[in-house]
Amino acid sequence: MAETIIGNNITIEGDITGSDPLTIHGTVRGSLQIDDLVTIAASGHAEADIESATIEVAGVVEGNVTASDKIDIKAGGRLIGDVRAPRVLIADGASFKGNINMQD
Amino acid sequence: MEGANVIGADTLIQGAIQGRGSLLVAGRVRGSITLEGELETAAGAEIEGEVSVDVGRISGRHQGNVRATSEVILNAGASVSGDLEAPIIRISPEATLCGHIQMNLEIPRNPGSAGRRR
């Protein structure tokens, strides 16, 4: 399957939508609306609201995050914003500030 | 994998893309691409907006100007509606261009940056 990869030397100011799994190693300011999977990698920085089925955060996210399946904040990941998802994983070593709503 | 930059065929980016390195666009971009590096647009790619790069290898559809500090190549199937500006320009017989061509020896990379003589 095709995928979209934003490397750590790329900055995007704007909105990203689509069905390809999206991995961010760089910087995005705007919004992300992706069908299945958004991964903010360790060097990634998203100042954006994010919507997807699964959202994995190993880098920094400042924005509201809505997942239809799962949000996973990895050790070293930082999320500042509100989380809506039926399943929420926050690893030991992750950083989180915001509200969590797990109800549909 | 961190160095590779790819916009997948089913991805749309509305906004400004900027940075360094190589970028392959197989999907759609509405906005601008400003890249210190090489841009490649695949056959199904659609770009609406200004492109300012070092090297542009175009196989997709562009609406907007394409400026390169080194080279612009329009491959077979490429379609550009806009101006091309680069010291070296190659256009395949199977490419389509509607716009002006300008070949300068010294092209400013983008406003605010120092120009580079090659």
Backbone of each chain as ProteinMPNN parsed JSONL, in Angstrom:
{"seq_chain_A": "MAETIIGNNITIEGDITGSDPLTIHGTVRGSLQIDDLVTIAASGHAEADIESATIEVAGVVEGNVTASDKIDIKAGGRLIGDVRAPRVLIADGASFKGNINMQD", "coords_chain_A": {"N_chain_A": [[0.845, -1.192, 0.0], [0.428, 2.278, -0.644], [2.227, 4.925, 0.988], [2.531, 7.889, 2.988], [5.23, 9.853, 3.775], [6.695, 12.163, 5.772], [9.676, 13.583, 6.029], [12.362, 14.466, 8.39], [13.383, 16.912, 7.638], [11.451, 18.449, 6.531], [8.804, 20.792, 6.422], [5.391, 21.323, 6.788], [2.816, 23.546, 6.209], [-0.394, 23.474, 6.587], [-3.174, 21.465, 5.461], [-3.525, 17.998, 5.657], [-4.901, 15.303, 4.026], [-6.364, 12.049, 3.391], [-5.996, 8.573, 2.331], [-3.689, 7.164, 2.559], [-1.411, 5.667, 4.865], [0.084, 7.828, 7.211], [3.175, 9.171, 8.091], [4.965, 11.199, 10.201], [8.009, 12.715, 10.447], [8.952, 15.175, 10.494], [7.787, 18.526, 10.608], [4.485, 19.621, 11.075], [1.993, 22.003, 10.616], [-1.271, 22.609, 11.116], [-3.828, 20.634, 9.979], [-4.622, 17.149, 10.254], [-6.194, 14.582, 8.563], [-6.739, 11.481, 8.251], [-7.363, 8.268, 6.883], [-6.636, 5.642, 8.089], [-4.169, 5.39, 9.644], [-2.062, 7.406, 11.58], [1.154, 8.359, 12.281], [3.159, 9.991, 14.492], [6.384, 10.413, 14.511], [9.413, 10.002, 16.514], [10.997, 12.317, 16.1], [9.129, 13.966, 15.149], [6.806, 16.727, 14.868], [3.768, 17.982, 15.511], [1.601, 20.55, 15.178], [-1.393, 20.462, 15.334], [-4.789, 19.453, 14.742], [-5.745, 16.098, 14.847], [-7.133, 13.409, 13.085], [-7.999, 10.068, 12.841], [-8.078, 6.469, 12.335], [-6.247, 4.998, 13.87], [-3.847, 6.425, 15.981], [-0.566, 7.168, 16.554], [1.773, 8.373, 18.819], [4.961, 9.35, 19.086], [6.458, 11.525, 19.101], [5.967, 15.007, 19.288], [2.813, 16.35, 19.873], [0.657, 18.991, 19.502], [-2.48, 19.643, 19.9], [-5.892, 18.641, 19.21], [-6.888, 15.276, 19.358], [-8.415, 12.72, 17.649], [-9.486, 9.478, 17.521], [-10.858, 6.711, 15.869], [-10.367, 4.173, 16.589], [-7.927, 3.767, 18.231], [-5.629, 5.459, 20.389], [-2.228, 5.921, 20.887], [0.189, 6.793, 23.0], [3.516, 6.96, 23.015], [6.444, 6.062, 24.977], [8.388, 8.86, 25.644], [6.887, 10.336, 23.941], [4.859, 13.291, 23.496], [1.839, 14.803, 24.274], [-0.271, 17.483, 23.943], [-3.356, 18.394, 24.438], [-6.796, 17.533, 23.633], [-8.138, 14.25, 23.863], [-9.95, 11.904, 22.023], [-11.092, 8.753, 21.956], [-11.843, 5.235, 21.703], [-10.016, 3.487, 22.745], [-7.196, 4.009, 24.706], [-3.799, 4.364, 25.035], [-1.244, 5.102, 27.187], [2.045, 5.352, 27.551], [4.511, 4.456, 30.037], [6.59, 7.077, 30.72], [5.643, 8.627, 28.772], [4.183, 11.83, 27.955], [1.459, 13.788, 28.871], [-1.092, 16.165, 28.493], [-4.258, 17.156, 28.957], [-7.721, 16.501, 28.088], [-9.401, 13.363, 28.352], [-11.609, 11.475, 26.495], [-13.325, 8.624, 26.361], [-15.699, 7.655, 25.557], [-18.175, 6.875, 23.107]], "CA_chain_A": [[0.0, 0.0, 0.0], [1.202, 3.523, -0.668], [2.219, 5.642, 2.244], [3.064, 9.246, 2.944], [6.266, 10.021, 4.798], [7.247, 13.517, 5.831], [10.955, 13.432, 6.714], [12.601, 15.452, 9.437], [13.787, 18.208, 7.108], [10.327, 19.016, 5.793], [7.747, 21.447, 7.198], [4.17, 21.544, 6.021], [1.808, 24.393, 6.842], [-1.606, 23.241, 5.828], [-4.017, 20.335, 5.836], [-3.214, 16.744, 4.973], [-6.018, 14.351, 4.072], [-6.189, 10.956, 2.461], [-6.104, 7.213, 2.837], [-2.381, 6.54, 2.772], [-0.88, 5.857, 6.217], [0.914, 9.03, 7.252], [4.205, 9.196, 9.126], [5.578, 12.532, 10.284], [9.274, 12.873, 11.172], [9.242, 16.607, 10.442], [6.874, 19.442, 11.285], [3.24, 19.946, 10.39], [1.111, 22.942, 11.318], [-2.506, 22.631, 10.343], [-4.693, 19.546, 10.411], [-4.408, 15.854, 9.619], [-7.401, 13.76, 8.553], [-6.229, 10.334, 7.494], [-8.291, 7.161, 7.127], [-6.301, 4.502, 8.946], [-3.061, 5.457, 10.605], [-1.151, 8.542, 11.638], [2.258, 8.151, 13.224], [4.062, 11.112, 14.721], [7.609, 9.734, 14.933], [10.109, 10.635, 17.636], [11.443, 13.668, 15.749], [8.007, 14.678, 14.553], [6.175, 17.78, 15.637], [2.513, 18.34, 14.874], [0.701, 21.515, 15.812], [-2.497, 20.149, 14.439], [-5.798, 18.485, 15.15], [-5.501, 14.858, 14.112], [-8.253, 12.461, 13.059], [-7.691, 8.861, 12.086], [-8.516, 5.301, 13.091], [-5.202, 4.77, 14.876], [-2.894, 7.526, 16.035], [0.558, 6.829, 17.412], [2.544, 9.578, 19.101], [6.275, 9.183, 19.712], [7.037, 12.866, 19.086], [5.196, 16.039, 19.978], [1.558, 16.774, 19.258], [-0.134, 20.025, 20.183], [-3.722, 19.678, 19.146], [-6.873, 17.648, 19.641], [-6.637, 14.031, 18.65], [-9.625, 11.89, 17.651], [-9.23, 8.203, 16.861], [-12.029, 5.831, 15.929], [-9.964, 2.907, 17.207], [-6.938, 3.758, 19.31], [-4.536, 6.418, 20.478], [-1.109, 5.289, 21.599], [1.255, 7.759, 23.266], [4.677, 6.132, 23.354], [7.443, 6.646, 25.877], [9.061, 9.943, 24.921], [5.901, 11.125, 23.228], [4.217, 14.358, 24.254], [0.583, 15.243, 23.677], [-0.981, 18.545, 24.653], [-4.606, 18.531, 23.709], [-7.839, 16.61, 24.086], [-8.095, 12.95, 23.202], [-11.204, 11.16, 21.947], [-10.841, 7.448, 21.349], [-12.345, 4.159, 22.567], [-8.88, 2.86, 23.416], [-6.132, 4.973, 24.913], [-2.605, 3.833, 25.677], [-0.254, 6.116, 27.542], [3.176, 4.569, 28.058], [5.353, 5.001, 31.104], [7.577, 7.895, 30.026], [4.931, 9.549, 27.89], [3.759, 13.056, 28.616], [0.146, 14.092, 28.343], [-1.869, 17.185, 29.197], [-5.501, 17.393, 28.237], [-8.855, 15.689, 28.503], [-9.593, 12.098, 27.647], [-12.994, 11.033, 26.39], [-13.308, 7.311, 25.732], [-17.05, 7.235, 25.181], [-18.492, 7.2, 21.708]], "C_chain_A": [[0.883, 1.246, 0.0], [1.196, 4.144, 0.719], [2.786, 7.028, 2.035], [4.024, 9.414, 4.103], [6.81, 11.44, 4.682], [8.518, 13.445, 6.672], [11.261, 14.608, 7.631], [13.14, 16.787, 8.928], [12.678, 18.895, 6.326], [9.327, 19.622, 6.778], [6.55, 21.663, 6.286], [3.243, 22.438, 6.829], [0.54, 24.216, 6.039], [-2.286, 21.983, 6.294], [-3.654, 19.116, 4.996], [-4.4, 15.81, 5.13], [-5.696, 13.191, 3.146], [-6.271, 9.6, 3.118], [-4.748, 6.524, 2.979], [-1.976, 6.712, 4.236], [0.144, 6.989, 6.212], [1.909, 8.936, 8.392], [4.901, 10.545, 9.073], [6.868, 12.455, 11.099], [9.621, 14.353, 11.287], [8.193, 17.398, 11.195], [5.639, 19.684, 10.433], [2.46, 20.921, 11.243], [-0.167, 23.022, 10.509], [-3.425, 21.553, 10.854], [-4.372, 18.281, 9.631], [-5.709, 15.065, 9.713], [-7.099, 12.579, 7.645], [-7.04, 9.108, 7.856], [-7.821, 6.22, 8.24], [-5.252, 4.768, 10.023], [-2.262, 6.733, 10.452], [-0.087, 8.235, 12.68], [3.068, 9.43, 13.299], [5.328, 10.491, 15.316], [8.354, 10.584, 15.965], [10.573, 12.065, 17.337], [10.306, 14.528, 15.211], [7.38, 15.684, 15.481], [4.909, 18.19, 14.898], [1.775, 19.344, 15.728], [-0.577, 21.409, 14.997], [-3.522, 19.311, 15.162], [-5.627, 17.263, 14.253], [-6.711, 13.951, 14.228], [-7.832, 11.252, 12.257], [-8.273, 7.676, 12.845], [-7.522, 5.031, 14.22], [-4.193, 5.908, 14.816], [-1.808, 7.167, 17.029], [1.439, 8.062, 17.584], [3.846, 9.214, 19.801], [6.993, 10.526, 19.793], [6.144, 13.821, 19.846], [3.935, 16.367, 19.188], [0.938, 17.859, 20.122], [-1.41, 20.175, 19.376], [-4.654, 18.62, 19.69], [-6.784, 16.423, 18.747], [-7.871, 13.142, 18.778], [-9.339, 10.619, 16.875], [-10.461, 7.317, 16.973], [-11.665, 4.493, 16.557], [-9.06, 3.122, 18.424], [-5.986, 4.938, 19.223], [-3.454, 5.823, 21.364], [-0.017, 6.338, 21.775], [2.444, 6.978, 23.804], [5.561, 6.827, 24.381], [8.237, 7.68, 25.091], [8.103, 10.811, 24.134], [5.285, 12.182, 24.126], [2.946, 14.766, 23.536], [-0.014, 16.324, 24.561], [-2.245, 18.803, 23.861], [-5.595, 17.505, 24.213], [-7.831, 15.361, 23.225], [-9.498, 12.345, 23.205], [-10.903, 9.843, 21.258], [-11.394, 6.371, 22.269], [-11.224, 3.446, 23.322], [-7.762, 3.871, 23.518], [-4.982, 4.286, 25.633], [-1.658, 4.997, 25.959], [0.905, 5.398, 28.206], [3.839, 5.258, 29.246], [6.472, 5.769, 30.419], [6.947, 8.802, 28.994], [4.504, 10.762, 28.702], [2.428, 13.469, 28.018], [-0.505, 15.189, 29.164], [-3.117, 17.458, 28.381], [-6.605, 16.535, 28.805], [-8.883, 14.395, 27.728], [-11.069, 11.769, 27.667], [-13.007, 9.708, 25.657], [-14.688, 6.842, 25.314], [-17.358, 7.65, 23.76], [-19.434, 8.372, 21.586]], "O_chain_A": [[1.965, 1.246, 0.587], [0.285, 3.92, 1.516], [3.439, 7.304, 1.028], [3.684, 9.155, 5.258], [7.312, 11.852, 3.636], [8.45, 13.267, 7.888], [10.538, 15.604, 7.657], [13.335, 17.708, 9.722], [12.935, 19.815, 5.55], [9.041, 19.045, 7.827], [6.688, 22.128, 5.155], [2.919, 22.141, 7.979], [0.414, 24.748, 4.936], [-2.017, 21.486, 7.387], [-3.498, 19.206, 3.779], [-4.851, 15.555, 6.246], [-4.873, 13.313, 2.238], [-6.575, 9.484, 4.305], [-4.682, 5.401, 3.477], [-2.172, 7.788, 4.801], [0.97, 7.085, 5.304], [1.533, 8.655, 9.529], [5.368, 10.974, 8.018], [6.834, 12.167, 12.295], [10.479, 14.737, 12.081], [7.757, 17.004, 12.277], [5.734, 19.922, 9.229], [2.279, 20.707, 12.441], [-0.155, 23.449, 9.355], [-3.773, 21.543, 12.035], [-3.91, 18.338, 8.491], [-6.263, 14.895, 10.799], [-7.194, 12.678, 6.422], [-7.377, 8.92, 9.025], [-8.533, 6.025, 9.225], [-5.441, 4.405, 11.184], [-1.842, 7.099, 9.355], [-0.398, 7.894, 13.821], [3.6, 9.899, 12.293], [5.344, 10.092, 16.481], [7.979, 11.721, 16.248], [10.545, 12.924, 18.218], [10.512, 15.69, 14.859], [7.407, 15.538, 16.703], [4.98, 18.693, 13.777], [1.37, 19.048, 16.852], [-0.801, 22.192, 14.073], [-3.194, 18.554, 16.075], [-5.395, 17.388, 13.051], [-7.25, 13.745, 15.315], [-7.362, 11.382, 11.126], [-8.898, 7.859, 13.889], [-7.91, 4.859, 15.376], [-3.744, 6.302, 13.74], [-2.084, 6.895, 18.198], [1.804, 8.714, 16.606], [3.842, 8.816, 20.966], [8.013, 10.651, 20.472], [5.625, 13.491, 20.913], [3.989, 16.627, 17.986], [0.721, 17.672, 21.319], [-1.41, 20.766, 18.296], [-4.266, 17.801, 20.523], [-6.624, 16.532, 17.532], [-8.317, 12.847, 19.886], [-8.986, 10.675, 15.697], [-11.04, 7.187, 18.051], [-12.543, 3.757, 17.007], [-9.4, 2.699, 19.529], [-5.589, 5.361, 18.137], [-3.726, 5.294, 22.442], [0.63, 6.729, 20.804], [2.394, 6.411, 24.896], [5.436, 8.029, 24.618], [8.707, 7.396, 23.989], [8.466, 11.905, 23.704], [5.193, 12.013, 25.342], [2.963, 15.045, 22.337], [-0.236, 16.125, 25.756], [-2.21, 19.355, 22.762], [-5.288, 16.707, 25.099], [-7.556, 15.408, 22.026], [-10.154, 12.278, 24.244], [-10.501, 9.828, 20.095], [-11.42, 6.556, 23.485], [-11.443, 2.875, 24.39], [-7.413, 4.52, 22.532], [-5.163, 3.7, 26.701], [-1.323, 5.773, 25.065], [0.759, 4.885, 29.316], [3.737, 6.472, 29.426], [7.224, 5.198, 29.629], [7.62, 9.649, 28.406], [4.463, 10.741, 29.932], [2.277, 13.498, 26.797], [-0.475, 15.149, 30.394], [-3.04, 17.934, 27.248], [-6.457, 15.92, 29.861], [-8.44, 14.337, 26.581], [-11.707, 11.78, 28.721], [-12.729, 9.661, 24.459], [-14.833, 5.746, 24.774], [-16.854, 8.663, 23.274], [-19.793, 8.763, 20.475]]}, "seq_chain_B": "MEGANVIGADTLIQGAIQGRGSLLVAGRVRGSITLEGELETAAGAEIEGEVSVDVGRISGRHQGNVRATSEVILNAGASVSGDLEAPIIRISPEATLCGHIQMNLEIPRNPGSAGRRR", "coords_chain_B": {"N_chain_B": [[15.127, 5.753, 7.02], [14.277, 8.217, 7.535], [15.147, 10.185, 5.851], [13.8, 10.036, 3.44], [11.221, 11.468, 1.557], [7.881, 11.277, 0.872], [4.896, 11.77, -0.851], [2.053, 10.075, -0.847], [-0.029, 8.363, -3.335], [-2.712, 8.546, -2.713], [-2.996, 10.781, -1.156], [-3.69, 14.096, -0.159], [-2.381, 17.288, -0.017], [-2.956, 20.397, 1.236], [-1.598, 23.385, 1.173], [1.544, 24.804, 2.223], [4.574, 23.356, 1.379], [7.783, 22.915, 2.585], [11.372, 22.671, 2.691], [14.29, 20.545, 2.963], [16.011, 18.221, 0.906], [15.056, 15.162, -0.755], [12.031, 14.856, -2.526], [9.25, 12.967, -3.318], [6.374, 13.165, -5.145], [3.427, 11.548, -5.406], [0.83, 11.954, -5.135], [-1.551, 14.532, -4.512], [-1.014, 18.015, -4.477], [-1.98, 21.09, -3.315], [-0.961, 24.159, -3.383], [2.17, 25.33, -2.348], [5.495, 24.282, -3.238], [8.584, 24.361, -1.871], [11.798, 23.671, -2.078], [14.999, 22.722, -1.046], [16.566, 20.863, -2.911], [15.778, 17.789, -4.597], [12.916, 17.408, -6.525], [10.538, 15.052, -7.414], [7.873, 14.333, -9.512], [5.344, 12.031, -9.823], [3.635, 9.991, -12.338], [0.83, 10.095, -11.888], [0.53, 12.319, -10.334], [-0.725, 15.437, -9.089], [-0.197, 18.763, -9.14], [-0.939, 21.901, -7.913], [0.146, 24.988, -7.978], [2.995, 26.965, -6.933], [6.268, 25.89, -7.67], [9.471, 25.571, -6.386], [12.644, 24.646, -6.635], [15.729, 22.684, -6.5], [16.268, 20.663, -8.373], [13.961, 19.539, -10.732], [12.051, 16.815, -11.532], [9.697, 15.987, -13.603], [6.802, 14.144, -13.999], [4.198, 14.326, -13.72], [1.064, 16.229, -13.477], [1.083, 19.668, -13.637], [-0.07, 22.752, -12.439], [0.996, 25.831, -12.532], [4.012, 27.67, -11.869], [7.285, 26.347, -12.447], [10.295, 26.482, -10.956], [13.772, 26.058, -11.014], [16.981, 25.719, -9.546], [18.922, 24.262, -10.741], [18.004, 22.317, -12.741], [15.306, 21.403, -14.86], [13.266, 18.733, -15.742], [11.008, 17.521, -17.993], [9.257, 14.687, -18.207], [8.024, 11.978, -20.337], [4.557, 12.161, -20.712], [4.262, 14.12, -18.824], [2.654, 17.138, -17.822], [2.516, 20.493, -17.983], [1.22, 23.514, -16.99], [2.204, 26.516, -17.015], [5.092, 28.505, -16.159], [8.456, 27.586, -16.951], [11.554, 27.709, -15.352], [14.913, 27.547, -15.404], [18.438, 26.736, -15.464], [19.057, 24.543, -17.019], [17.019, 22.762, -19.136], [14.969, 20.088, -19.936], [12.803, 18.635, -22.188], [10.581, 16.124, -22.805], [9.484, 14.639, -25.901], [6.98, 13.625, -25.533], [5.83, 15.14, -23.603], [3.8, 17.806, -22.273], [3.633, 21.271, -22.506], [2.513, 24.409, -21.478], [3.335, 27.519, -21.465], [5.875, 29.859, -20.472], [9.379, 29.682, -21.168], [12.314, 30.089, -19.388], [15.715, 30.463, -19.3], [18.157, 30.996, -17.158], [21.387, 32.038, -15.993], [21.817, 32.541, -13.347], [19.781, 31.882, -10.761], [17.664, 33.1, -8.33], [17.161, 31.315, -5.304], [14.889, 31.425, -3.652], [12.756, 34.098, -2.562], [14.531, 36.172, -0.325], [16.601, 34.451, 0.193], [20.129, 33.827, -0.277], [21.445, 33.939, -3.57], [22.737, 31.281, -5.604], [25.624, 30.549, -7.321], [26.294, 28.333, -9.908]], "CA_chain_B": [[13.856, 6.109, 6.373], [13.919, 9.6, 7.862], [15.507, 11.111, 4.786], [12.918, 9.932, 2.286], [9.96, 12.191, 1.672], [6.971, 10.758, -0.144], [3.465, 12.049, -0.745], [1.418, 8.927, -1.479], [-0.982, 8.638, -4.408], [-4.035, 8.858, -2.162], [-2.858, 11.832, -0.163], [-3.846, 15.471, -0.635], [-1.839, 18.293, 0.889], [-3.346, 21.767, 0.89], [-0.776, 24.254, 1.99], [2.912, 25.04, 1.78], [5.573, 22.347, 1.739], [9.118, 23.446, 2.401], [12.403, 21.952, 3.413], [15.52, 20.116, 2.284], [16.093, 16.793, 0.658], [14.346, 14.705, -1.942], [10.595, 14.681, -2.322], [8.517, 12.301, -4.39], [4.939, 13.404, -5.021], [2.586, 10.692, -6.231], [-0.547, 12.368, -4.863], [-1.969, 15.869, -4.905], [-0.589, 19.15, -3.662], [-2.543, 22.403, -3.683], [-0.203, 25.066, -2.54], [3.492, 25.564, -2.905], [6.588, 23.397, -2.837], [9.856, 25.076, -1.865], [12.651, 22.568, -1.642], [16.423, 22.691, -1.383], [16.765, 19.45, -3.201], [15.197, 17.263, -5.825], [11.502, 17.063, -6.525], [10.088, 14.185, -8.498], [6.424, 14.146, -9.479], [5.025, 10.786, -10.532], [2.697, 10.127, -13.446], [-0.529, 10.451, -11.467], [0.563, 13.422, -9.386], [-1.336, 16.693, -9.507], [0.3, 19.871, -8.332], [-1.47, 23.23, -8.248], [0.865, 25.951, -7.162], [4.358, 27.28, -7.324], [7.312, 24.935, -7.304], [10.781, 26.21, -6.397], [13.476, 23.526, -6.197], [17.027, 22.616, -7.169], [16.054, 19.842, -9.561], [12.579, 19.081, -10.848], [11.806, 15.739, -12.513], [8.239, 16.067, -13.659], [6.043, 13.216, -14.833], [2.783, 14.538, -13.38], [0.388, 17.399, -14.003], [1.348, 20.858, -12.833], [-0.59, 24.06, -12.798], [1.815, 26.729, -11.731], [5.363, 27.784, -12.378], [8.307, 25.462, -11.9], [11.593, 27.122, -11.016], [14.804, 25.204, -10.445], [18.31, 26.33, -9.598], [19.797, 23.442, -11.581], [17.516, 21.597, -13.912], [13.927, 20.902, -14.906], [13.083, 17.709, -16.756], [9.632, 17.078, -18.207], [9.268, 13.341, -18.768], [6.863, 11.62, -21.146], [3.336, 12.16, -19.916], [4.188, 15.301, -17.972], [1.828, 18.207, -18.355], [2.751, 21.684, -17.168], [0.603, 24.762, -17.399], [2.939, 27.439, -16.177], [6.4, 28.821, -16.703], [9.616, 26.836, -16.49], [12.709, 28.583, -15.23], [16.056, 26.764, -14.92], [19.559, 26.828, -16.399], [18.983, 23.395, -17.923], [15.634, 22.295, -19.261], [14.795, 19.003, -20.898], [11.37, 18.367, -22.355], [10.341, 14.942, -23.627], [8.497, 14.866, -26.963], [5.668, 13.216, -25.06], [5.386, 16.016, -22.518], [3.015, 18.952, -22.723], [3.941, 22.493, -21.762], [1.88, 25.637, -21.931], [3.901, 28.531, -20.606], [7.126, 30.42, -20.949], [10.611, 29.053, -20.726], [13.393, 31.035, -19.167], [16.932, 29.799, -18.848], [19.094, 31.991, -16.629], [22.572, 31.447, -15.381], [21.761, 32.684, -11.896], [18.375, 31.943, -10.362], [17.515, 33.143, -6.871], [16.491, 30.099, -4.843], [13.554, 31.941, -3.346], [12.95, 35.431, -1.994], [15.106, 36.22, 1.004], [17.805, 33.61, 0.315], [21.216, 34.224, -1.173], [21.498, 33.155, -4.805], [23.905, 30.409, -5.625], [26.174, 30.409, -8.666], [26.734, 26.923, -10.086]], "C_chain_B": [[13.566, 7.587, 6.584], [14.22, 10.535, 6.717], [14.512, 11.118, 3.646], [11.634, 10.696, 2.549], [9.066, 11.772, 0.537], [5.555, 11.246, 0.146], [2.759, 10.96, -1.531], [0.324, 9.325, -2.459], [-2.369, 9.012, -3.901], [-3.979, 9.9, -1.068], [-2.993, 13.185, -0.837], [-3.258, 16.407, 0.412], [-2.244, 19.661, 0.387], [-2.569, 22.705, 1.787], [0.619, 24.335, 1.415], [3.82, 23.937, 2.294], [6.933, 22.992, 1.571], [10.122, 22.622, 3.167], [13.58, 21.602, 2.536], [15.428, 18.639, 2.032], [15.368, 16.438, -0.617], [12.891, 14.511, -1.604], [9.995, 14.031, -3.544], [7.037, 12.549, -4.159], [4.211, 12.467, -5.965], [1.13, 11.117, -6.104], [-0.791, 13.788, -5.328], [-1.477, 16.924, -3.931], [-1.265, 20.398, -4.196], [-1.882, 23.414, -2.788], [1.16, 25.225, -3.147], [4.483, 24.515, -2.412], [7.877, 24.183, -2.97], [10.886, 24.145, -1.256], [14.091, 22.823, -2.048], [16.717, 21.246, -1.675], [16.042, 19.073, -4.473], [13.74, 16.918, -5.632], [11.235, 16.134, -7.696], [8.562, 14.084, -8.407], [6.093, 12.966, -10.384], [3.896, 11.021, -11.524], [1.308, 10.569, -13.011], [-0.594, 11.678, -10.578], [-0.113, 14.651, -9.972], [-0.874, 17.793, -8.575], [-0.275, 21.18, -8.836], [-0.743, 24.216, -7.38], [2.3, 26.074, -7.607], [5.341, 26.241, -6.818], [8.661, 25.626, -7.44], [11.762, 25.223, -5.788], [14.885, 23.661, -6.774], [16.893, 21.83, -8.476], [14.602, 19.404, -9.584], [12.484, 18.021, -11.933], [10.298, 15.525, -12.53], [7.682, 14.987, -14.555], [4.549, 13.444, -14.641], [2.221, 15.778, -14.045], [0.61, 18.577, -13.075], [0.561, 22.035, -13.371], [0.14, 25.045, -11.917], [3.231, 26.683, -12.253], [6.294, 26.796, -11.693], [9.656, 26.137, -12.086], [12.61, 26.205, -10.366], [16.151, 25.891, -10.554], [19.231, 25.541, -10.52], [19.134, 23.0, -12.882], [16.035, 21.265, -13.768], [13.831, 19.905, -16.051], [11.606, 17.364, -16.842], [9.684, 15.731, -18.914], [8.02, 13.105, -19.615], [5.634, 11.563, -20.256], [3.192, 13.373, -19.015], [3.326, 16.364, -18.648], [1.987, 19.406, -17.443], [2.051, 22.87, -17.79], [1.188, 25.833, -16.494], [4.306, 27.643, -16.785], [7.453, 27.89, -16.124], [10.796, 27.789, -16.446], [13.848, 27.774, -14.635], [17.195, 26.925, -15.908], [19.558, 25.7, -17.436], [17.541, 22.913, -17.947], [15.593, 21.206, -20.32], [13.327, 18.672, -20.99], [11.204, 17.182, -23.291], [9.357, 15.287, -24.743], [7.092, 14.49, -26.534], [5.193, 14.009, -23.861], [4.602, 17.169, -23.127], [3.36, 20.151, -21.87], [3.147, 23.645, -22.354], [2.373, 26.73, -21.011], [5.195, 29.032, -21.214], [8.296, 29.598, -20.437], [11.646, 30.132, -20.546], [14.594, 30.28, -18.637], [17.919, 30.882, -18.433], [20.325, 31.29, -16.105], [22.502, 31.513, -13.876], [20.31, 32.866, -11.493], [18.339, 32.089, -8.846], [16.723, 31.932, -6.414], [15.064, 30.412, -4.474], [13.75, 33.279, -2.646], [13.526, 35.349, -0.602], [16.324, 35.344, 1.157], [18.885, 34.123, -0.615], [21.167, 33.361, -2.416], [22.744, 32.312, -4.815], [24.392, 30.275, -7.065], [26.687, 28.988, -8.826], [27.861, 26.859, -11.087]], "O_chain_B": [[12.715, 8.157, 5.902], [13.599, 11.594, 6.617], [14.393, 12.123, 2.945], [11.036, 10.588, 3.619], [9.437, 11.891, -0.631], [5.079, 11.138, 1.276], [2.854, 10.924, -2.758], [-0.184, 10.446, -2.434], [-3.114, 9.715, -4.583], [-4.81, 9.908, -0.159], [-2.483, 13.402, -1.936], [-3.601, 16.323, 1.592], [-1.923, 20.046, -0.737], [-2.831, 22.816, 2.985], [0.85, 23.978, 0.26], [3.833, 23.625, 3.484], [7.216, 23.563, 0.517], [9.791, 21.961, 4.152], [13.846, 22.246, 1.521], [14.853, 17.889, 2.821], [15.096, 17.297, -1.456], [12.556, 14.051, -0.512], [10.203, 14.483, -4.67], [6.499, 12.192, -3.111], [4.355, 12.571, -7.183], [0.287, 10.68, -6.888], [-0.314, 14.206, -6.383], [-1.522, 16.74, -2.714], [-1.143, 20.729, -5.375], [-2.189, 23.522, -1.601], [1.285, 25.251, -4.371], [4.334, 23.944, -1.331], [8.226, 24.625, -4.064], [10.849, 23.862, -0.058], [14.387, 23.099, -3.21], [17.081, 20.486, -0.777], [15.735, 19.919, -5.313], [13.374, 16.219, -4.687], [11.653, 16.396, -8.824], [8.023, 13.783, -7.342], [6.502, 12.91, -11.544], [3.284, 12.089, -11.556], [0.671, 11.353, -13.714], [-1.674, 12.041, -10.111], [-0.083, 14.881, -11.181], [-1.13, 17.756, -7.371], [-0.131, 21.535, -10.005], [-0.981, 24.282, -6.174], [2.757, 25.39, -8.523], [5.251, 25.778, -5.681], [8.964, 26.202, -8.485], [11.735, 24.978, -4.582], [15.193, 24.64, -7.455], [17.341, 22.27, -9.535], [14.07, 18.95, -8.571], [12.791, 18.276, -13.098], [9.714, 14.962, -11.603], [8.034, 14.907, -15.732], [3.73, 12.825, -15.32], [2.775, 16.31, -15.007], [0.356, 18.493, -11.873], [0.522, 22.288, -14.575], [-0.071, 25.09, -10.705], [3.607, 25.769, -12.988], [6.117, 26.453, -10.524], [10.113, 26.343, -13.21], [12.358, 25.64, -9.302], [16.431, 26.569, -11.543], [20.213, 26.083, -11.028], [19.632, 23.27, -13.975], [15.572, 20.894, -12.69], [14.251, 20.181, -17.174], [11.014, 16.952, -15.845], [10.099, 15.638, -20.069], [7.089, 13.91, -19.617], [5.671, 10.983, -19.171], [2.107, 13.629, -18.493], [3.28, 16.47, -19.873], [1.634, 19.349, -16.265], [2.257, 23.193, -18.96], [0.738, 26.034, -15.366], [4.645, 27.034, -17.799], [7.364, 27.461, -14.974], [11.016, 28.573, -17.369], [13.768, 27.353, -13.48], [16.954, 27.221, -17.078], [19.996, 25.879, -18.572], [16.929, 22.686, -16.904], [16.1, 21.363, -21.431], [12.674, 18.451, -19.97], [11.639, 17.231, -24.441], [8.487, 16.136, -24.555], [6.116, 14.979, -27.103], [4.257, 13.599, -23.174], [4.718, 17.471, -24.315], [3.379, 20.06, -20.642], [3.111, 23.834, -23.57], [1.884, 26.86, -19.888], [5.557, 28.667, -22.332], [8.209, 28.917, -19.415], [11.844, 30.98, -21.415], [14.502, 29.551, -17.65], [18.451, 31.6, -19.28], [20.301, 30.094, -15.811], [23.054, 30.655, -13.188], [19.68, 33.868, -11.832], [18.931, 31.271, -8.142], [15.736, 31.554, -7.044], [14.134, 29.745, -4.928], [14.854, 33.552, -2.174], [13.069, 34.552, 0.218], [17.035, 35.465, 2.154], [18.597, 34.773, -1.62], [20.876, 32.168, -2.327], [23.706, 32.605, -4.105], [23.608, 29.912, -7.941], [27.43, 28.493, -7.978], [28.37, 25.775, -11.376]]}, "name": "protein", "num_of_chains": 2, "seq": "MAETIIGNNITIEGDITGSDPLTIHGTVRGSLQIDDLVTIAASGHAEADIESATIEVAGVVEGNVTASDKIDIKAGGRLIGDVRAPRVLIADGASFKGNINMQDMEGANVIGADTLIQGAIQGRGSLLVAGRVRGSITLEGELETAAGAEIEGEVSVDVGRISGRHQGNVRATSEVILNAGASVSGDLEAPIIRISPEATLCGHIQMNLEIPRNPGSAGRRR"}
